[in-house]
Amino acid sequence: MKQLSGIDASFLYMESDKTPMHVAGCVIFEYPENLEGSFYDHFLTFFKSRVHLVPMFSEKLARTVFQMDHPGWVDAGELDYSYHIREEKLAKPGTYEQLETHIAKLHSERLDRKKPLWQLTVIEGLEDGKVALYSKLHHAAIDGGAGMVIAQALYDLTPQPREVKPPKPKEEKRKPNMTERAILNLHDLASNAVRQQLTVMENIPKVMNQWADMIEPVVTGKLGLPQLIAPKTPFNVALEKGRTYAMRSISLQDVKAISKATETKVNDVVMAICSGCLRAYLDEKHQLPSAALVSFVPISLREAGNQEINNQVFGMNVPLATNYRDPVKRLQKIKDESGVSKTMAGGVKEFAPQDFTLLGAPLLLPGLMQFYGDSKLANALPQAVNLTISNTMGPPFPLYCAGAKIHAIFPVSIPTHGIGLNITVQSYLDKMNIGITAAENTVPDMAHMGDLFVKAFEELRDTVLGKPKKKPAPRTRKSTS
């Protein structure tokens, strides 16, 4: 059994019916030319030829004896493809708004823990003839970097799928009995605790030095004091089960041009667009706080070349300058604030714990999280952040899957109790594709928020770059007869 780290297992402990802990995505395919039969059957055959390239697809959870420590991954045996790969069709007319609503419904449903923690749904019936693939995988198994590893296994660079070596025959291994498992679990529990204690003790002097280095610029006035508490918004409450979702696209070229013209980073521009969207949304509802909203921004700890399927993430909190009316001032303020946050996060991220051991964690921690949700403490307690914003750079070249060209890739992510809104950006080709995910009781009118995101982008673009010139209508040649 391959035991989960404390960070990976925490996503299991945080999960409830109201807070599913799977990350997901919606890929839009152009329908393959000359395909006979259904795309679902075609994709299923293709997937079966690649499933062995990603071990997590064939692994399920197993508890430790008496649930003394974190669970682990074991071989799942024969896969039930009727559960893992489903086929659905939108009702006519098959609009993208219908697709968003359907994805929100699928995203609110938890994965079955008795099976490998993933599920794919092929969705046909789009009015433009394209086909969608909604995929969800439990966050206990992957982060964004691990998701890219899975993409490398399933995607190709040409319409003709590459040849893949068949799986090696599995070796039969004797399963340990209950007594042997208990001894192994106790050994792992003890060794993990000792190892983590030694790591903490070893890092204490380094962390203290780093904190001194970080505090010195604040004390001397070189850096401002970071915002520690986020203002209260409708997003910062205990969540109900329903989800809402919107997908939108903006020009990657324009985002890069804004970044260059303002001497900011692309990520700063993304956060500034989010800021403009949130400011407009809350202002319309007369719920815009006077203090700036704060976003949690994940930071990958994954080293180049690391292809482990697990979580390797840290993060920083960045004020979003929603208290500034001018879009360029918001961008510049975010640039300054993110610089402070990066300095502070960069000083300690290499010492960020990626594992922890707690006796009885699988029994104790889920109960605490269930109490936190049911008691609705999130409605009353102050939060450090208002939402999560992630930005992942994707390939600038076309990808193919099962011979179908990928038209767009939209992320679908996780809201949690107290942080009921998540905006995730994934670039692909010449577009930045945005997936906005929320609980239904925090953002019931998600389509409107999606439209406001595009308007916020256009406002920043037009202010920085000037309004784009309209192309003249093509002239028609007059008849000479």
Secondary structure, DSSP 8 states (H G I E B T S, - for coil): -EE--HHHHHHHHT-BTTB--EEEEEEEE---TT--S-HHHHHHHHHHTTGGGSGGGGEEEE--GGG-S--EEEE--S--HHHHEEEEE--TT--HHHHHHHHHHHHTS---TTS-SEEEEEEE--TTS-EEEEEEEETTT--HHHHHHHHHHH-BSSSS-----------------HHHHHHHHHHHHHHHHHHHHHHHHHHHHHHHHHHHHHHHHHHTTSS-----S----TTSS---S-EEEEEEEEEHHHHHHHHHHHT--HHHHHHHHHHHHHHHHHHHTT---SS--EEEEEEE---TT---SS--EEEEEEE--TT-SSHHHHHHHHHHHHHHHHHHHHHHGGG-------TTHHHHHHHHHHHHHHTTGGGTS--S-SEEEEEE---SS--EETTEEEEEEEEE---BTTB-EEEEEEEETTEEEEEEEEETTT-S-HHHHHHHHHHHHHHHHHHHH----------------
